[in-house]
Amino acid sequence: MKTLEPEPIHADEFPFLKRFRKYLGEFVYGGIDGSITTFAVVSGAVGAGLDSSIIIILGFANLLADGFSMSVGAYLSKKSERDNFRRHRDQEYWEVDNIPDKEKEEIRVIFREKGFEVDLLEQVVETITADRDRWVGVMMKEELGMIEEAKSPLAIGGVTYVSFLAVGFIPLLVYVWDYMLGFPGDLFLWSSILTSFAFLIIGLLKTYVTDTSRIKGILETLVLGVIAASVAYFVGDFLEKLLS
């Protein structure tokens, strides 16, 4: 019997995502990291029997420091990629200007390997090398396998940080609520419920980025969060008993 695989999420199902699609990947992965790491801190603190005020301190310290570290890492990574691309592009421009015969032969070899022959091959070579920018663009893509990143490194870092803070705050929400106004329920239980809901939403958005099935994306994010929180909880519980 054939099993039906759930269809991946598509853009027309969530039209509002089209505007943010360019940076949706950074938002999703920042949110995943923020929610999982903050919930792990909360779980570890609860396992160690720490007071709610300590949980808030540890949670916000993790949220701000780890979020900043992650966003800086994302920014520097993309900036390095862009700088590396531009350095190689400048080199290709120099070679096109100073050793055009060699560069033209490289174009000829590239397209000969793609199956172009004789007159058609020469026509392709002449068409490409007739425009300096097009020539360099082809060399960058075909010879070096490099494509310029269209997204701003600064925007990537900013979106990552905002997402980390926004989604990562969810596990701390009930603790802050309790500290300011009082909360009638079990704090860790409600933190777990709200964080699970965040995992579901982020997991769903992840399927839009990775073009995988909804169920798979949601379960992956949920399972990873549960594993991280469980490890942190039992480590905190173990250390609390060991040191007490």
C-alpha atoms as one frame of an Amber mdcrd trajectory, in Angstrom:
protein
   0.000   0.000   0.000   1.400   3.361  -1.041   1.976   5.894   1.737   1.052
   9.477   0.939   3.789  11.936   1.863   2.522  15.334   3.043   3.095  18.032
   0.478   5.655  20.744   1.256   4.420  24.197   2.090   4.169  26.616  -0.850
   4.393  30.366  -1.127   0.811  30.840  -2.289  -0.452  29.284   0.951   1.214
  32.052   2.982   1.328  35.119   0.698   2.681  37.379   3.460   5.889  35.300
   3.476   6.771  36.424  -0.055   7.922  39.815   1.243  10.221  38.228   3.829
  11.290  35.201   1.831  14.726  36.635   1.129  15.701  36.497   4.801  13.272
  33.843   5.987  16.049  31.261   6.313  17.962  33.475   8.745  14.786  34.159
  10.717  13.970  30.454  10.970  17.408  29.287  12.047  17.830  32.183  14.455
  14.466  31.318  15.969  15.297  27.624  16.236  18.592  28.334  17.971  17.072
  30.949  20.258  14.135  28.836  21.397  16.130  25.632  21.870  19.075  27.155
  23.744  16.938  29.355  25.997  14.552  26.517  26.808  17.552  24.318  27.567
  18.802  26.957  30.042  15.369  27.117  31.671  15.140  23.321  31.840  18.601
  22.986  33.353  17.831  25.649  35.949  14.529  23.980  36.842  16.273  20.621
  37.097  18.769  22.185  39.494  15.926  23.607  41.579  16.938  27.218  41.063
  14.662  30.115  41.977  12.583  31.833  39.279  14.611  35.031  39.568  17.796
  33.077  38.841  16.098  31.453  35.864  15.232  34.893  34.499  18.813  36.119
  34.963  20.355  33.051  33.332  17.758  33.056  30.570  18.279  36.685  29.597
  22.051  36.390  29.852  21.906  33.468  27.421  19.382  35.224  25.209  21.372
  38.428  24.783  24.886  36.978  24.705  24.245  33.888  22.578  21.969  35.822
  20.234  24.616  38.482  19.712  27.298  35.846  19.187  25.182  34.008  16.631
  24.279  37.174  14.733  27.902  38.356  14.651  28.950  34.929  13.382  26.309
  35.059  10.636  27.374  38.593   9.670  31.099  37.785   9.552  30.505  34.563
   7.636  28.504  36.270   4.896  30.839  39.260   4.808  33.819  36.925   4.355
  32.019  35.146   1.522  31.257  38.470  -0.174  34.819  39.754   0.270  36.195
  36.480  -1.099  33.881  36.692  -4.119  34.917  40.270  -4.867  38.605  39.446
  -4.509  38.301  36.638  -7.077  36.154  38.814  -9.335  38.777  41.560  -9.320
  41.375  38.939 -10.236  39.240  37.749 -13.154  38.848  41.325 -14.416  42.616
  41.723 -14.301  43.134  38.495 -16.247  40.525  39.451 -18.853  42.246  42.813
 -19.342  45.840  41.562 -19.313  45.795  37.993 -20.617  42.624  37.868 -22.771
  43.840  35.053 -25.049  44.348  32.712 -22.107  40.970  33.625 -20.624  39.262
  33.173 -23.980  40.766  29.710 -24.266  39.424  28.867 -20.815  35.947  29.866
 -22.002  36.428  27.678 -25.063  37.437  24.689 -22.914  34.480  25.171 -20.543
  31.904  25.153 -23.316  33.612  22.437 -25.309  33.161  20.206 -22.269  29.479
  21.135 -22.296  29.157  19.678 -25.786  29.538  22.761 -28.001  31.630  22.114
 -31.128  33.192  23.860 -34.111  31.258  26.905 -35.385  28.695  26.922 -32.589
  31.481  26.761 -30.000  33.290  29.734 -31.565  30.036  31.676 -31.785  29.409
  31.104 -28.067  32.978  32.108 -27.181  32.788  35.300 -29.244  29.385  36.237
 -27.805  30.540  35.777 -24.201  33.895  37.515 -24.595  32.372  40.458 -26.461
  31.123  41.846 -23.145  33.669  42.276 -20.351  31.181  41.985 -17.483  29.448
  38.975 -19.021  32.830  37.361 -19.617  33.884  37.765 -15.997  30.450  36.616
 -14.800  30.738  33.392 -16.776  34.268  32.781 -15.495  33.171  33.308 -11.907
  30.306  30.869 -12.217  31.694  28.238 -14.551  35.389  28.206 -13.637  35.297
  29.074  -9.938  31.754  27.985  -9.070  31.107  31.277  -7.277  27.875  33.300
  -7.248  27.617  36.647  -5.489  25.433  36.704  -2.369  22.583  39.134  -2.987
  21.650  39.489   0.685  23.264  42.107   2.898  25.565  40.628   5.573  24.365
  43.319   7.990  20.721  42.458   7.346  21.479  38.758   7.782  23.057  39.429
  11.169  20.214  41.739  12.182  17.434  39.336  11.213  19.222  36.493  12.993
  19.526  38.529  16.197  15.927  39.764  16.163  14.635  36.250  15.536  16.858
  34.778  18.262  15.559  37.346  20.771  11.901  37.192  19.773  11.491  33.422
  19.659  14.054  32.765  22.379  12.090  34.956  24.805   9.096  32.598  24.681
  10.467  30.056  27.234  11.036  32.959  29.649   7.663  34.611  29.125   5.770
  32.995  32.010   8.693  33.548  34.405   8.748  37.266  33.605   4.952  37.351
  33.871   5.125  35.656  37.252   7.828  38.043  38.478   5.893  41.148  37.450
   2.239  40.217  37.967   2.116  36.727  39.413   1.210  33.597  37.466  -1.306
  31.078  38.833  -0.118  27.960  36.992   2.919  25.701  36.937   5.629  27.893
  35.445   7.735  25.160  33.840   4.668  23.384  32.448   3.412  26.534  30.770
   6.889  27.438  29.579   7.072  23.995  27.972   3.669  24.409  26.331   4.475
  27.844  24.907   7.912  26.712  23.727   6.391  23.643  22.050   4.012  25.963
  20.216   7.013  28.066  19.127   8.738  24.906  17.897   5.644  24.051  15.843
   5.528  27.472  14.181   9.261  27.622  13.502   9.232  24.025  12.256   6.411
  24.916   9.878   8.300  27.941   8.581  11.402  25.757   8.149   9.500  23.575
   5.686   8.942  26.671   3.581  12.694  27.306   3.495  13.815  23.694   2.930
  10.827  22.657   0.776  10.223  19.509   2.840   7.008  18.080   4.264   5.309
  19.932   7.088   5.176  16.960   9.411   8.878  16.215   8.953   9.929  19.827
   9.552   7.753  20.247  12.632   8.786  16.919  14.179  12.499  17.565  13.590
  12.364  20.905  15.373  10.178  19.579  18.181  12.323  16.491  18.787  15.561
  18.500  18.827  14.071  20.921  21.334  12.815  18.141  23.588  16.183  16.354
  23.499  18.129  19.527  24.330  15.750  20.437  27.154  15.768  16.887  28.576
  19.562  16.722  28.617  19.777  20.127  30.299  17.119  19.214  32.878  18.744
  15.948  33.929  22.224  17.473  33.994  20.925  20.260  36.222  19.157  17.771
  38.458  22.257  15.556  38.671  24.598  18.442  39.511  22.187  19.833  42.085
  22.119  16.472  43.887  25.869  16.020  43.501  26.771  19.413  44.913  24.141
  19.659  47.631
